[in-house]
Every structure is written in C-alpha cells, then in structure tokens.
Amino acid sequence: MELYHALPIFVFLLSRSIVHIKGQFFVNVLQSLKNVLQLGIVVIGIFFIVWLPFLTDLDVAKQVLIRIFPLDRGIFEDKVANFWCSISVLIKIKEIYDKNFLAKLSALLVLTTNLPSLYVLFRRSSEKNLRICLVISSLAFYLFSFQVHEKSILLCTIPALFILNEFPNAILSFLSTSIFSMYHLCIKDGMPEILPLFILYTLFLWSLDSNKLWKFYHMANLVISLLICGLFFS
C-alpha cells in the first residue's frame, strides 16, 4: 500500500542527492553519482531484508506478490469511490475489456497523473512540495489503481493532514468526503463504530476555529453526506 507514497519520497531523495556547485561540472557529477549509489544501496538492502523471509520459498514469494497485486480480482469490486467504479455506471469496463489491458491502462493513468507534481518536486524539492506531492500521488493511486479497497482512502487522508494548516477548508472538505466514502464498507462489515464516528466528527466540525460561513459550509456538507448515506437504505 505504501506505493501510494513511494514515488514522491523517491523523487525527493533523488533530488536532494544531486549536487549543484557552480562551475564545477565534474565535481557535481561524481558527487551526485556517489550520493545516488549510496541511496540505492540503502533502499535495495532494506528491500532485501524485508523480503528475505519469503525468498526461501519461491512459491511463498509468488503468493505474497499475488496478495500485493491481486490482478485476478478484477479492476474493482464492491462500491469503491474511485474512477473505475464511477465510470462503470456508464461504461461496463469489466465486460468490455480484459483484466490485462485494464491493468496496463491503470498503471499508465497512475504514472501520467503523478508526473506533473513529481516534476515540480524534483525541480523544487522543498518540504512543503513534498507534503503536497504526497497527497497528489496518493489520490492518483486511489483514483486510478487496479483493485482499490474502500479503506485505501485513509492512505490519502494521512498525508492530507500534513497540509491542513496551509489549506484548512479544502482539507476538511476532503476529510468529510473520505469518511463518508467508507460508509458502504462500514455497513457491509457491520461496524458498530459508525454512530460514534459520525457524532465525534460532527463535534469536531463544530469545534473548529473558523468563520461562520465556512463552519456552515462544513456542517451543510455533513448533512448532505448523511442524506446520501440514508439513500442506501431506501
């Protein structure tokens, strides 16, 4: 699941590894290669250590890969609030296209929607840009990835909290939508925490230190979300 955040972190570290000293081209190249090589050794070494318990048996390693990338389960299932599930209302993509084509298309869309923010992050590798890029990347994965689970939206809300101070109202609106997008999952699993969750979130919105107009907007958004969830039982 951490693929949602891996690309921005990789680009950020890569950008910070490249040395820029005016008028010293060879120093720049050699030092940059050294930094990238050191970074690569650390990443590959950690990857090897994590996978070591599974590499003793190739069948076990294969099963792990199948669980990480469940291509046989189709592009989506149930009611996940991403692009593939939404467009299937108009176009029955699972009936028209085979899973191999959809997997390739999914990967292409994820990479394409990530490229602009990754490019900006590489050119301007600040901490603020990293936090913003983490949100964009996780949303790109959630919207266009192959076989996304409802609760994967939490992988988007976590980095969104990192930019709450910069974009408070936008992030609060996103958090509201994210919470209610898991409503179907909560009902399906029979989670008893639904009512306390809604009550606590209502109190959270009411306690916000924002002007009356924005507070009214957030509460109206909450009411509309509850009404939409109520239609599930109609």
PASEBA-1860 file (N, C-alpha, C; in nm, 3 decimals):
! residues 234
1> MELYHALP> 0.082/-0.121/0.000/0.000/0.000/0.000/0.085/0.126/0.000 ~ 0.209/0.115/0.048/0.295/0.234/0.053/0.344/0.279/-0.083 ~ 0.306/0.207/-0.190/0.330/0.261/-0.323/0.260/0.395/-0.340 ~ 0.153/0.416/-0.264/0.079/0.543/-0.269/0.171/0.661/-0.239 ~ 0.272/0.638/-0.154/0.359/0.747/-0.109/0.503/0.731/-0.158 ~ 0.533/0.621/-0.226/0.672/0.589/-0.258/0.733/0.682/-0.362 ~ 0.656/0.717/-0.465/0.712/0.798/-0.574/0.759/0.936/-0.526 ~ 0.677/1.012/-0.451/0.727/1.143/-0.404/0.850/1.133/-0.315
9> IFVFLLSR> 0.853/1.032/-0.228/0.969/1.015/-0.140/1.093/0.982/-0.223 ~ 1.078/0.895/-0.324/1.190/0.861/-0.411/1.242/0.984/-0.485 ~ 1.151/1.062/-0.544/1.190/1.180/-0.620/1.253/1.285/-0.529 ~ 1.199/1.301/-0.410/1.253/1.398/-0.314/1.397/1.362/-0.275 ~ 1.419/1.235/-0.242/1.554/1.191/-0.204/1.650/1.199/-0.322 ~ 1.600/1.164/-0.441/1.684/1.173/-0.560/1.725/1.317/-0.588 ~ 1.630/1.408/-0.576/1.660/1.550/-0.599/1.761/1.603/-0.499 ~ 1.747/1.561/-0.373/1.840/1.608/-0.270/1.979/1.544/-0.285
17> SIVHIKGQ> 1.987/1.434/-0.362/2.116/1.368/-0.380/2.201/1.432/-0.488 ~ 2.138/1.512/-0.573/2.210/1.575/-0.684/2.275/1.705/-0.636 ~ 2.404/1.715/-0.658/2.483/1.828/-0.610/2.493/1.934/-0.719 ~ 2.478/2.060/-0.681/2.491/2.172/-0.775/2.594/2.271/-0.720 ~ 2.713/2.268/-0.777/2.817/2.364/-0.742/2.856/2.438/-0.870 ~ 2.834/2.567/-0.875/2.855/2.646/-0.996/2.999/2.638/-1.044 ~ 3.014/2.602/-1.172/3.147/2.600/-1.233/3.227/2.475/-1.205 ~ 3.170/2.374/-1.140/3.243/2.251/-1.108/3.162/2.131/-1.158
25> FFVNVLQS> 3.158/2.113/-1.289/3.074/2.012/-1.351/3.112/1.871/-1.305 ~ 3.241/1.837/-1.311/3.283/1.701/-1.277/3.261/1.670/-1.129 ~ 3.283/1.771/-1.046/3.255/1.752/-0.902/3.107/1.723/-0.881 ~ 3.024/1.797/-0.952/2.879/1.776/-0.942/2.840/1.634/-0.983 ~ 2.892/1.590/-1.097/2.857/1.457/-1.149/2.905/1.347/-1.056 ~ 3.032/1.353/-1.015/3.089/1.248/-0.931/3.020/1.241/-0.795 ~ 2.999/1.357/-0.732/2.935/1.359/-0.601/2.790/1.314/-0.611 ~ 2.723/1.354/-0.719/2.583/1.315/-0.737/2.572/1.164/-0.756
33> LKNVLQLG> 2.662/1.107/-0.838/2.661/0.961/-0.859/2.689/0.887/-0.729 ~ 2.781/0.941/-0.650/2.813/0.879/-0.521/2.691/0.881/-0.429 ~ 2.621/0.995/-0.423/2.503/1.005/-0.338/2.392/0.911/-0.383 ~ 2.368/0.907/-0.516/2.263/0.820/-0.570/2.297/0.674/-0.545 ~ 2.425/0.637/-0.560/2.469/0.499/-0.536/2.448/0.461/-0.390 ~ 2.483/0.549/-0.298/2.462/0.522/-0.156/2.314/0.506/-0.124 ~ 2.233/0.594/-0.182/2.089/0.585/-0.161/2.034/0.454/-0.216 ~ 2.080/0.414/-0.336/2.035/0.289/-0.396/2.072/0.167/-0.313
41> IVVIGIFF> 2.193/0.168/-0.257/2.237/0.055/-0.174/2.150/0.040/-0.050 ~ 2.118/0.153/0.012/2.033/0.150/0.132/1.893/0.098/0.099 ~ 1.835/0.150/-0.011/1.699/0.109/-0.048/1.694/-0.039/-0.084 ~ 1.788/-0.083/-0.168/1.790/-0.224/-0.210/1.819/-0.315/-0.091 ~ 1.909/-0.271/-0.002/1.940/-0.351/0.116/1.820/-0.370/0.207 ~ 1.745/-0.262/0.232/1.625/-0.271/0.316/1.519/-0.357/0.248 ~ 1.504/-0.340/0.117/1.409/-0.421/0.041/1.443/-0.570/0.053 ~ 1.572/-0.602/0.043/1.616/-0.741/0.054/1.588/-0.798/0.193
49> IVWLPFLT> 1.614/-0.718/0.297/1.591/-0.765/0.434/1.442/-0.792/0.458 ~ 1.356/-0.702/0.407/1.211/-0.719/0.425/1.163/-0.845/0.354 ~ 1.216/-0.872/0.236/1.171/-0.986/0.156/1.242/-1.117/0.190 ~ 1.349/-1.110/0.268/1.430/-1.229/0.297/1.348/-1.347/0.351 ~ 1.253/-1.327/0.445/1.177/-1.442/0.495/1.095/-1.514/0.387 ~ 1.059/-1.441/0.280/0.976/-1.501/0.175/1.059/-1.559/0.061 ~ 1.185/-1.520/0.050/1.268/-1.565/-0.061/1.321/-1.707/-0.043 ~ 1.304/-1.763/0.075/1.349/-1.901/0.098/1.261/-2.002/0.025
57> DLDVAKQV> 1.141/-1.960/-0.012/1.048/-2.047/-0.085/0.983/-1.964/-0.196 ~ 1.012/-1.999/-0.322/0.962/-1.921/-0.434/0.809/-1.923/-0.442 ~ 0.749/-2.036/-0.400/0.602/-2.043/-0.402/0.541/-1.945/-0.303 ~ 0.606/-1.932/-0.187/0.559/-1.836/-0.087/0.576/-1.693/-0.140 ~ 0.690/-1.666/-0.201/0.714/-1.532/-0.258/0.611/-1.500/-0.365 ~ 0.575/-1.600/-0.446/0.474/-1.581/-0.550/0.339/-1.547/-0.489 ~ 0.302/-1.616/-0.381/0.175/-1.590/-0.314/0.172/-1.450/-0.253 ~ 0.286/-1.405/-0.202/0.294/-1.270/-0.147/0.270/-1.167/-0.258
65> LIRIFPLD> 0.331/-1.189/-0.374/0.313/-1.097/-0.487/0.167/-1.096/-0.534 ~ 0.104/-1.213/-0.533/-0.037/-1.221/-0.573/-0.125/-1.143/-0.477 ~ -0.091/-1.149/-0.347/-0.169/-1.075/-0.248/-0.146/-0.925/-0.260 ~ -0.023/-0.885/-0.295/0.007/-0.743/-0.310/-0.058/-0.687/-0.436 ~ -0.054/-0.765/-0.544/-0.111/-0.724/-0.672/-0.217/-0.825/-0.716 ~ -0.339/-0.814/-0.660/-0.445/-0.914/-0.687/-0.513/-0.892/-0.822 ~ -0.443/-0.918/-0.930/-0.495/-0.893/-1.064/-0.617/-0.981/-1.096 ~ -0.622/-1.100/-1.037/-0.732/-1.191/-1.067/-0.866/-1.142/-1.011
73> RGIFEDKV> -0.864/-1.046/-0.921/-0.988/-0.998/-0.861/-1.057/-0.891/-0.944 ~ -0.995/-0.850/-1.053/-1.057/-0.752/-1.141/-1.018/-0.609/-1.107 ~ -1.060/-0.516/-1.192/-1.022/-0.376/-1.178/-1.079/-0.314/-1.051 ~ -1.197/-0.358/-1.007/-1.255/-0.312/-0.880/-1.363/-0.410/-0.837 ~ -1.404/-0.396/-0.712/-1.516/-0.475/-0.661/-1.589/-0.391/-0.556 ~ -1.714/-0.430/-0.530/-1.798/-0.356/-0.436/-1.814/-0.211/-0.482 ~ -1.825/-0.118/-0.386/-1.854/0.022/-0.419/-1.743/0.112/-0.368 ~ -1.633/0.112/-0.440/-1.520/0.196/-0.403/-1.530/0.327/-0.481
81> ANFWCSIS> -1.503/0.439/-0.412/-1.523/0.572/-0.472/-1.405/0.615/-0.556 ~ -1.370/0.534/-0.657/-1.262/0.574/-0.746/-1.311/0.583/-0.891 ~ -1.220/0.612/-0.982/-1.256/0.638/-1.122/-1.321/0.516/-1.187 ~ -1.265/0.398/-1.167/-1.312/0.279/-1.237/-1.454/0.241/-1.196 ~ -1.482/0.248/-1.068/-1.616/0.214/-1.020/-1.717/0.318/-1.066 ~ -1.676/0.444/-1.067/-1.768/0.551/-1.108/-1.802/0.544/-1.256 ~ -1.700/0.520/-1.339/-1.725/0.519/-1.483/-1.802/0.394/-1.527 ~ -1.798/0.290/-1.444/-1.869/0.166/-1.479/-2.020/0.186/-1.480
89> VLIKIKEI> -2.069/0.294/-1.417/-2.211/0.325/-1.422/-2.254/0.353/-1.566 ~ -2.164/0.415/-1.643/-2.193/0.449/-1.782/-2.134/0.348/-1.880 ~ -2.013/0.300/-1.850/-1.944/0.207/-1.939/-1.905/0.083/-1.859 ~ -1.954/-0.032/-1.896/-1.924/-0.157/-1.824/-1.785/-0.206/-1.865 ~ -1.685/-0.143/-1.806/-1.547/-0.169/-1.849/-1.504/-0.313/-1.823 ~ -1.554/-0.375/-1.715/-1.514/-0.512/-1.684/-1.569/-0.611/-1.785 ~ -1.677/-0.574/-1.853/-1.734/-0.661/-1.955/-1.674/-0.635/-2.093 ~ -1.625/-0.515/-2.115/-1.573/-0.478/-2.247/-1.425/-0.512/-2.261
97> YDKNFLAK> -1.345/-0.486/-2.156/-1.200/-0.503/-2.165/-1.153/-0.614/-2.072 ~ -1.045/-0.683/-2.113/-0.991/-0.788/-2.026/-0.902/-0.727/-1.919 ~ -0.875/-0.805/-1.815/-0.806/-0.752/-1.698/-0.662/-0.710/-1.727 ~ -0.595/-0.779/-1.825/-0.457/-0.742/-1.858/-0.451/-0.603/-1.920 ~ -0.545/-0.572/-2.009/-0.549/-0.439/-2.069/-0.580/-0.334/-1.964 ~ -0.676/-0.363/-1.875/-0.713/-0.268/-1.772/-0.598/-0.244/-1.673 ~ -0.520/-0.349/-1.646/-0.406/-0.334/-1.555/-0.302/-0.240/-1.616 ~ -0.275/-0.254/-1.746/-0.179/-0.166/-1.814/-0.231/-0.023/-1.821
105> LSALLVLT> -0.361/-0.009/-1.851/-0.421/0.124/-1.858/-0.419/0.191/-1.722 ~ -0.445/0.113/-1.620/-0.443/0.164/-1.483/-0.304/0.216/-1.446 ~ -0.201/0.138/-1.476/-0.064/0.178/-1.446/-0.027/0.305/-1.523 ~ -0.069/0.313/-1.648/-0.040/0.431/-1.730/-0.104/0.556/-1.673 ~ -0.230/0.546/-1.631/-0.300/0.662/-1.575/-0.239/0.706/-1.442 ~ -0.200/0.610/-1.360/-0.137/0.643/-1.232/-0.008/0.721/-1.254 ~ 0.076/0.671/-1.344/0.203/0.738/-1.371/0.182/0.874/-1.436 ~ 0.088/0.882/-1.531/0.063/1.008/-1.601/0.014/1.116/-1.507
113> TNLPSLYV> -0.078/1.082/-1.419/-0.133/1.181/-1.326/-0.033/1.219/-1.216 ~ 0.068/1.136/-1.197/0.172/1.167/-1.098/0.283/1.256/-1.153 ~ 0.307/1.249/-1.283/0.425/1.313/-1.342/0.435/1.464/-1.318 ~ 0.327/1.543/-1.335/0.342/1.688/-1.315/0.391/1.726/-1.176 ~ 0.331/1.668/-1.074/0.371/1.703/-0.937/0.510/1.649/-0.905 ~ 0.545/1.532/-0.959/0.679/1.477/-0.937/0.785/1.564/-1.003 ~ 0.754/1.617/-1.120/0.848/1.706/-1.189/0.873/1.833/-1.106 ~ 0.765/1.892/-1.055/0.780/2.012/-0.972/0.860/1.981/-0.846
121> LFRRSSEK> 0.832/1.866/-0.786/0.904/1.827/-0.664/1.053/1.807/-0.693 ~ 1.085/1.749/-0.809/1.226/1.726/-0.844/1.299/1.859/-0.865 ~ 1.231/1.954/-0.929/1.294/2.083/-0.954/1.299/2.170/-0.830 ~ 1.199/2.157/-0.743/1.189/2.239/-0.622/1.160/2.147/-0.503 ~ 1.262/2.082/-0.455/1.244/1.979/-0.353/1.236/2.036/-0.212 ~ 1.130/2.110/-0.186/1.107/2.164/-0.052/1.017/2.070/0.028 ~ 1.017/2.089/0.159/0.933/2.004/0.245/0.784/2.026/0.215 ~ 0.746/2.151/0.188/0.606/2.180/0.156/0.564/2.109/0.027
129> NLRICLVI> 0.649/2.116/-0.075/0.618/2.050/-0.201/0.611/1.898/-0.184 ~ 0.693/1.845/-0.096/0.688/1.701/-0.068/0.553/1.663/-0.008 ~ 0.507/1.741/0.088/0.379/1.712/0.152/0.263/1.721/0.053 ~ 0.267/1.823/-0.032/0.161/1.838/-0.134/0.167/1.722/-0.234 ~ 0.288/1.687/-0.274/0.305/1.579/-0.372/0.261/1.445/-0.315 ~ 0.278/1.424/-0.186/0.231/1.300/-0.122/0.079/1.288/-0.133 ~ 0.009/1.399/-0.116/-0.136/1.398/-0.130/-0.177/1.370/-0.274 ~ -0.113/1.437/-0.368/-0.146/1.418/-0.510/-0.118/1.275/-0.553
137> SSLAFYLF> -0.003/1.222/-0.513/0.033/1.086/-0.551/-0.065/0.984/-0.494 ~ -0.097/0.998/-0.366/-0.189/0.901/-0.305/-0.327/0.908/-0.367 ~ -0.373/1.028/-0.404/-0.502/1.041/-0.472/-0.498/0.981/-0.612 ~ -0.386/0.999/-0.682/-0.372/0.940/-0.816/-0.378/0.788/-0.808 ~ -0.312/0.731/-0.708/-0.316/0.586/-0.689/-0.457/0.540/-0.652 ~ -0.522/0.614/-0.562/-0.656/0.575/-0.519/-0.755/0.581/-0.634 ~ -0.747/0.684/-0.715/-0.845/0.704/-0.823/-0.824/0.608/-0.939 ~ -0.699/0.574/-0.972/-0.673/0.501/-1.096/-0.605/0.366/-1.078
145> SFQVHEKS> -0.572/0.327/-0.957/-0.505/0.199/-0.938/-0.597/0.082/-0.969 ~ -0.535/-0.032/-0.992/-0.606/-0.157/-1.016/-0.641/-0.221/-0.882 ~ -0.768/-0.252/-0.862/-0.817/-0.319/-0.740/-0.788/-0.236/-0.614 ~ -0.864/-0.129/-0.598/-0.852/-0.040/-0.482/-0.959/-0.077/-0.379 ~ -0.921/-0.082/-0.253/-1.015/-0.113/-0.145/-1.071/0.017/-0.089 ~ -1.192/0.011/-0.035/-1.256/0.132/0.018/-1.170/0.203/0.122 ~ -1.113/0.125/0.212/-1.036/0.187/0.321/-0.902/0.243/0.276 ~ -0.866/0.221/0.149/-0.741/0.279/0.098/-0.745/0.431/0.096
153> ILLCTIPA> -0.865/0.490/0.107/-0.875/0.635/0.111/-0.801/0.690/0.233 ~ -0.782/0.607/0.335/-0.706/0.651/0.452/-0.561/0.680/0.417 ~ -0.509/0.613/0.314/-0.372/0.640/0.270/-0.361/0.777/0.204 ~ -0.475/0.835/0.167/-0.476/0.972/0.113/-0.499/1.075/0.223 ~ -0.582/1.041/0.320/-0.613/1.137/0.425/-0.495/1.160/0.520 ~ -0.411/1.060/0.537/-0.296/1.077/0.628/-0.202/1.187/0.579 ~ -0.153/1.183/0.453/-0.069/1.296/0.408/-0.147/1.426/0.396 ~ -0.280/1.417/0.375/-0.361/1.539/0.366/-0.356/1.616/0.497
161> LFILNEFP> -0.345/1.545/0.608/-0.336/1.612/0.738/-0.209/1.695/0.750 ~ -0.104/1.659/0.673/0.022/1.732/0.678/0.011/1.871/0.617 ~ -0.093/1.894/0.534/-0.109/2.027/0.473/-0.238/2.093/0.523 ~ -0.286/2.049/0.638/-0.409/2.104/0.695/-0.394/2.252/0.726 ~ -0.277/2.293/0.777/-0.256/2.433/0.811/-0.253/2.523/0.688 ~ -0.199/2.472/0.576/-0.191/2.553/0.455/-0.327/2.566/0.385 ~ -0.404/2.456/0.384/-0.532/2.455/0.312/-0.642/2.397/0.402 ~ -0.676/2.466/0.510/-0.766/2.409/0.611/-0.904/2.371/0.558
169> NAILSFLS> -0.970/2.460/0.488/-1.107/2.433/0.445/-1.113/2.328/0.335 ~ -1.019/2.331/0.243/-1.015/2.230/0.138/-0.990/2.092/0.196 ~ -0.898/2.083/0.292/-0.866/1.953/0.351/-0.981/1.902/0.436 ~ -1.049/1.991/0.510/-1.164/1.948/0.590/-1.276/1.895/0.501 ~ -1.298/1.958/0.387/-1.398/1.909/0.293/-1.359/1.772/0.240 ~ -1.231/1.756/0.212/-1.181/1.628/0.164/-1.195/1.519/0.270 ~ -1.166/1.554/0.395/-1.180/1.456/0.504/-1.325/1.411/0.520 ~ -1.419/1.506/0.508/-1.561/1.470/0.518/-1.600/1.373/0.409
177> TSIFSMYH> -1.562/1.403/0.287/-1.594/1.315/0.174/-1.529/1.178/0.192 ~ -1.406/1.176/0.241/-1.333/1.050/0.259/-1.400/0.961/0.362 ~ -1.442/1.021/0.472/-1.507/0.944/0.577/-1.635/0.878/0.527 ~ -1.716/0.955/0.457/-1.843/0.901/0.412/-1.830/0.808/0.291 ~ -1.716/0.814/0.222/-1.694/0.720/0.112/-1.677/0.578/0.164 ~ -1.645/0.562/0.293/-1.630/0.428/0.353/-1.758/0.378/0.417 ~ -1.866/0.454/0.399/-1.992/0.418/0.464/-2.040/0.279/0.422 ~ -2.034/0.251/0.292/-2.078/0.120/0.244/-1.997/0.007/0.305
185> LCIKDGMP> -1.866/0.030/0.321/-1.780/-0.071/0.382/-1.819/-0.094/0.528 ~ -1.849/0.014/0.598/-1.890/0.002/0.738/-2.018/-0.079/0.751 ~ -2.114/-0.052/0.664/-2.240/-0.126/0.668/-2.217/-0.273/0.634 ~ -2.134/-0.296/0.534/-2.106/-0.433/0.490/-2.042/-0.516/0.601 ~ -1.949/-0.454/0.673/-1.878/-0.525/0.779/-1.950/-0.520/0.913 ~ -2.064/-0.449/0.917/-2.141/-0.440/1.040/-2.066/-0.373/1.153 ~ -1.995/-0.266/1.121/-1.913/-0.199/1.222/-2.001/-0.122/1.320 ~ -1.990/-0.149/1.450/-2.072/-0.078/1.549/-2.023/0.063/1.576
193> EILPLFIL> -1.907/0.100/1.517/-1.848/0.231/1.545/-1.905/0.342/1.458 ~ -2.001/0.311/1.370/-2.049/0.410/1.274/-2.110/0.531/1.345 ~ -2.204/0.508/1.435/-2.273/0.617/1.503/-2.176/0.702/1.586 ~ -2.092/0.642/1.671/-1.995/0.725/1.745/-1.902/0.802/1.652 ~ -1.867/0.742/1.537/-1.780/0.809/1.442/-1.846/0.935/1.388 ~ -1.973/0.926/1.348/-2.044/1.042/1.297/-2.062/1.149/1.404 ~ -2.092/1.108/1.526/-2.112/1.203/1.635/-1.982/1.278/1.665 ~ -1.872/1.203/1.675/-1.742/1.266/1.705/-1.700/1.360/1.593
201> YTLFLWSL> -1.725/1.319/1.469/-1.686/1.405/1.358/-1.771/1.532/1.355 ~ -1.899/1.521/1.390/-1.985/1.640/1.398/-1.935/1.737/1.504 ~ -1.899/1.683/1.621/-1.845/1.767/1.728/-1.713/1.830/1.687 ~ -1.632/1.755/1.611/-1.505/1.808/1.562/-1.528/1.927/1.470 ~ -1.622/1.913/1.377/-1.652/2.023/1.285/-1.705/2.145/1.360 ~ -1.788/2.121/1.459/-1.848/2.230/1.534/-1.745/2.305/1.618 ~ -1.641/2.237/1.657/-1.539/2.298/1.742/-1.431/2.373/1.664 ~ -1.442/2.370/1.532/-1.339/2.434/1.450/-1.334/2.585/1.473
209> DSNKLWKF> -1.213/2.637/1.473/-1.194/2.781/1.487/-1.193/2.845/1.348 ~ -1.309/2.857/1.288/-1.322/2.915/1.154/-1.440/3.010/1.153 ~ -1.449/3.090/1.047/-1.560/3.185/1.042/-1.692/3.113/1.021 ~ -1.802/3.184/1.047/-1.935/3.123/1.046/-1.972/3.067/0.908 ~ -1.926/3.134/0.802/-1.961/3.089/0.667/-1.900/2.953/0.638 ~ -1.772/2.936/0.672/-1.706/2.808/0.647/-1.761/2.700/0.739 ~ -1.792/2.739/0.863/-1.849/2.640/0.955/-1.985/2.592/0.905 ~ -2.065/2.684/0.852/-2.194/2.647/0.794/-2.174/2.555/0.674
217> YHMANLVI> -2.074/2.585/0.591/-2.046/2.501/0.473/-2.011/2.359/0.515 ~ -1.923/2.346/0.616/-1.881/2.212/0.660/-1.999/2.135/0.721 ~ -2.082/2.203/0.798/-2.197/2.136/0.856/-2.299/2.097/0.747 ~ -2.318/2.184/0.647/-2.408/2.152/0.536/-2.354/2.032/0.458 ~ -2.224/2.029/0.439/-2.161/1.915/0.372/-2.185/1.787/0.449 ~ -2.179/1.797/0.582/-2.204/1.681/0.667/-2.348/1.633/0.653 ~ -2.443/1.725/0.655/-2.585/1.689/0.643/-2.613/1.623/0.509 ~ -2.559/1.681/0.401/-2.579/1.623/0.267/-2.520/1.482/0.259
225> SLLICGLF> -2.403/1.464/0.319/-2.340/1.332/0.320/-2.427/1.230/0.394 ~ -2.484/1.272/0.506/-2.573/1.183/0.582/-2.697/1.148/0.502 ~ -2.751/1.244/0.428/-2.869/1.217/0.346/-2.836/1.118/0.235 ~ -2.718/1.133/0.174/-2.676/1.040/0.069/-2.659/0.899/0.127 ~ -2.602/0.892/0.245/-2.587/0.760/0.310/-2.724/0.700/0.342 ~ -2.820/0.788/0.380/-2.955/0.739/0.410/-3.023/0.678/0.289 ~ -2.988/0.726/0.167/-3.048/0.671/0.046/-3.007/0.524/0.025 ~ -2.900/0.485/0.091/-2.854/0.346/0.078/-2.962/0.248/0.127
233> FS> -3.044/0.295/0.224/-3.148/0.207/0.280/-3.282/0.221/0.210 ~ -3.292/0.318/0.117/-3.422/0.340/0.052/-3.446/0.240/-0.060
END
